[in-house]
Amino acid sequence: MITYKVVLDERRAKADGKYPIMFRITFNRNTSNYSTGIAVNKEHWNAHAS
């Protein structure tokens, strides 16, 4: 079964203070992260809505 989650990668801040939005995909207990190419400020991210 495949599961996914949209997450804010707080480990990698860009120079302008924004954080990249990532897809975290799990398949057979193996997790992979894929970047969306979009970055937002931390205060604009709502973790409960994703």
C-alpha positions as CSV (number, residue, x, y, z in Angstrom):
1,M,0.0,0.0,0.0
2,I,1.2,3.5,-0.8
3,T,0.6,6.4,1.5
4,Y,1.6,10.0,1.1
5,K,1.8,13.2,3.1
6,V,2.6,16.8,2.2
7,V,5.1,18.2,4.7
8,L,7.2,21.3,5.3
9,D,10.9,20.4,5.4
10,E,12.0,22.4,8.3
11,R,15.5,21.0,8.1
12,R,16.4,22.9,5.0
13,A,15.8,26.6,5.2
14,K,16.6,28.7,2.1
15,A,18.5,31.9,2.2
16,D,15.3,34.0,2.2
17,G,13.9,32.1,5.3
18,K,11.5,30.0,3.3
19,Y,11.1,26.2,3.7
20,P,10.5,23.7,0.8
21,I,7.2,21.8,0.6
22,M,7.8,18.1,0.1
23,F,5.9,14.9,-0.7
24,R,6.7,12.1,1.7
25,I,5.7,8.8,0.0
26,T,5.8,5.5,1.8
27,F,5.7,2.2,-0.1
28,N,6.5,-1.2,1.6
29,R,7.8,0.6,4.7
30,N,10.3,2.5,2.5
31,T,10.0,6.3,2.7
32,S,11.1,8.7,0.0
33,N,10.9,12.5,-0.1
34,Y,10.2,14.5,-3.3
35,S,10.4,18.2,-3.6
36,T,7.6,20.2,-5.2
37,G,9.8,23.1,-6.1
38,I,7.6,25.4,-3.9
39,A,8.8,27.1,-0.7
40,V,6.8,29.1,1.9
41,N,7.4,30.9,5.1
42,K,6.9,28.8,8.2
43,E,4.1,31.0,9.6
44,H,2.1,30.5,6.4
45,W,2.2,26.7,6.7
46,N,-0.8,25.0,8.3
47,A,0.2,21.5,9.3
48,H,-3.3,20.4,10.2
49,A,-4.7,21.3,6.7
50,S,-2.3,19.0,4.8
